[in-house]
Amino acid sequence: MAFPFSSVALLVLVAAVLVNADMKADCGPDGLTLVWTEARSLMDFSLLRLGSCRPTAVSLREAMFSVEFGDCNFRRTVTKDILEYSNDLTLVSPGNTKTTFHHPVSCTFEKAVDWAPPMYDPSMLQTYGQGDLLFSMDIMNGDFSGPAQSLAFSLGSLIPIMATVGQDSHQPLLLLLDECVATNTPDLQQESAVYSIISNHGCLMDSKGARSRFEPRVVSSEIRLSLQAFKFAVGKEVYIHCTLEAWDPSAFFPNKKACHIVGNGWELLDDPSMSSLCGCCDTSCSSRKTRSPSGGGIKHSAVLGPLTIVD
C-alpha cells in the first residue's frame, strides 16, 4: 500500500515545562508512540492519560503510550496541504475527579495528493465525544450578515439562504444540503405542488439556466446559497424544505457533495479539481450506481418560510 504521508513528520509539543520531566514522541502514519519520563518523581504514572487512553506500559520512572490515531479521542484536522492529529496528555487525580496538568500533543504531516480519508462513521459523534449537533437555517440579508428584514422577494432577485451546524467538540464537520424543494404548504404532503431546487444528493438543479449558486464557504460547517427567486407560486406563500447533512470535511463522494453550474458545466463547490464527482448530477447519484458510502452522515430536516415571490 502506498505510504500516504511525506517521510518527515512534524511533532508539535506545546507544554509548560516541568522540572526533571522529559517527553519523547514518535509520529507514524497510523499512530503515535509517546514516552513520558521523570527521573526524580514520585508520580503515579498510571494516572497519565493521552486523550481517553491509559498508558500502554508503566515503570518506576516512565509511562509509554503506543496508540493509533483512531483511538483515544484524537482530533483530525485536514487542510489543503496539511493533515494533523492532535490530543492532550493529562494527569488525573485518583478517582478521575480533576486534571492537574495537560500537555497538548499533535502530529502534523504534509498531505499527499492522493491521500484518501477513512470512511466516515456517524457513530463517531458519540464514540469520540463530539457532542450534540445543532442545525440552523435561515433566510439572510444580502451580505449574509444577519436575518432578512423582509421575506418578500422580486421575481429574479436573489434569496440568500444560510445553514449551519454547531457543535461543542473540535472535530470539524462539513455541512451539505442534500435536497431542497419549494412547496406551497408548511408540511410536505402528497397534494403539495413541488419545485425542485437541490436534488440528486447536493446538485443545485436551479443553477441550470438561472443565477442560483452556492457561495464560497467561510467555514466548512456553514453553507450559503444564493437562490434566484423563481416563478413557482408567484404571489402566494412559499415554503422551502431542505435536508441538511453533517459530513466529513475531507471525504467527497457522488452522494456527499455540493455541486452547481459554473460556466458551461457542473463544479464541486469545495474543490473544483474534483468536479468529476458532479458528473452524475444529470443522471443518478445514488450510492447503488456510484462508488459512494451507502450510509449517511447526521441529517436534519429544516423548513423556511413562508416567503413570497412577487412579479
Buried (B, 14 or more C-beta within 10 A) or exposed (E): EEEBBEEEBEBEEEEEEBEEBEBEBEBEEEBBBBBBBBEEBEBEBEBBBBBEBBBEEBEEBBBBBBBEBBBBBBBBBBEEEEBBBBBBBBBBEEEEEEEEBBBEBBBBBBBBEEBEBEEBBBEBBEEBBBBEBEBEBBBBEEEBEEEBEEBEBEEEBBBBBBBBBBBEBEBBBBBBBBBBBBBBBEEEEEEBBBBBBBBBBBBBBBBEEBEBBBBEBEEBBBBBBBBBBBEBBEEEBBBBBBBBBBBBBBBBBBBBBBBBBBEEEBBBBBEEEEBEBBBBBEEEBBBEEBEBBEEBBBBBEBBBBBBBBEE
